[in-house]
Amino acid sequence: MESKKTGISITTIHRLSYYSRALVESGELVFISSQELARLTGLGDALVRRDLSYFGRFGVPGKGYPVAELKERISGILGTNRKWNIALIGLGNLGSALFRYKGFERQGFEITAIFDNDPGKIGKSKAGIEIRGIDWLEREVRKKKIEMVIVAVPADAAQGVVDTAVGAGIKAILNFAPVKVRVPGAVNLVNIDFTVELERLSCLATGKMAGGEIKRA
Amino acid sequence: MESKKTGISITTIHRLSYYSRALVESGELVFISSQELARLTGLGDALVRRDLSYFGRFGVPGKGYPVAELKERISGILGTNRKWNIALIGLGNLGSALFRYKGFERQGFEITAIFDNDPGKIGKSKAGIEIRGIDWLEREVRKKKIEMVIVAVPADAAQGVVDTAVGAGIKAILNFAPVKVRVPGAVNLVNIDFTVELERLSCLATGKMAGGEIKRA
């Protein structure tokens, strides 16, 4: 669950996302204290201080951290200090919801190509983007400088679509299909599995533990 | 990011979900080794051994862990050894995708009530479930013994919907609205934020790190 490539854990990345959002929400502040950042994110004060300490000692005693610099450092790590062109593959219910999802563009993520295998959709446009068949992927990736794909196809179509994307040179894939897809080591894959999230919820709601404390690992 | 209620970390819960799935996939095995479980989940062998050690020493030397008992222990922790009745709030594109999502029912999660605020949808049926206005929530929660809700409404409607659910006695909420909703301490809330997941992907794809190694925290 930890990226071998960066040594940065998934939970740390998530916290960086929350800090990044909190800094935007913090408005016109020039400095922010770890306490304020803890309050805005709902995270513990000690945890926030520890995370920030990794950036080196650039906090100013009695004032806190310079907001502009902190934003810049975090967005540099998250890769949100630039624009990402994204291809959406699969324009069913989920794909349509993702296409209209607020928040992507604010962080520099823009869906600039759409693919589906439904002949009734291919050739039509969605917000000015022509929907293409998957056989157009490689051409569109080149033409539109696409670096990321979002896979929102049924489980049985996912591996094929991922293989096509990898073949087109894509190095970053966000997969929503509830199936384990395989990618070469150089390709970054993030899976969003709704069942896993529901299990996390039922685990919390159950609050039971078998055989003692299972601590973070 | 760690549950105060169970002391179990989110990444550990996620791994338990993967183990659970791998054990189902393992087919007719009576015993499973940590190596085999590592192979099936793609996780490290040492990590799997460490996780399993928390269950106590019930592995059999030279054979591995008894599959049936391991399944039972994990599903007991995850709360998937029982059925959960779920209300889906919001039947837009995302809600429709979630309603048809494969995999929920396999783990005991069943959407048995649907709510929307669209007069054009209220009163209609979806797979035998009558779509209701949110004012029916409390009645339906009681009648159908609903314990979880999935919130798939627009950001500006989310807090109101969550408040209504909490008022109806719901203690477990899976929120897809891209907004920070507030719940009382006794209520379990899991947020799925697609932008955070895309940031995780761009972070991995960027592979950059500001100021040294940020290790798991």
Interface residues (C-beta under 8 A of the other chain):
Chain A: M1 E2 S3 K5 T6 G7 I8 S9 I10 T11 T12 I13 H14 R15 L16 S17 Y18 S20 G42 L43 L47 R50 D51 Y54 F55 G56 R73 G76 I77 L78 G79 T80 W84 G92 N93 L94 S96 A97 L98 R100 Y101 K102 G103 F104 R106 Q107 G108 F109 E147 M148 A155 K171 A172 I173 L174 P178 K180 N188 V190 I192 D193 F194 T195 V196 E197 L198 E199 R200 L201 S202 C203 L204 A205 T206 G207 K208 M209 A210 G211 G212 E213 I214 K215 R216 A217
Chain B: M1 E2 S3 K5 T6 G7 I8 S9 I10 T11 T12 I13 H14 R15 L16 S17 Y18 S20 G42 L43 L47 R50 D51 Y54 F55 G56 R73 G76 I77 L78 G79 T80 W84 G92 N93 L94 S96 A97 L98 R100 Y101 K102 G103 F104 R106 Q107 G108 F109 E147 M148 A155 K171 A172 I173 L174 P178 K180 N188 V190 I192 D193 F194 T195 V196 E197 L198 E199 R200 L201 S202 C203 L204 A205 T206 G207 K208 M209 A210 G211 G212 E213 I214 K215 R216 A217
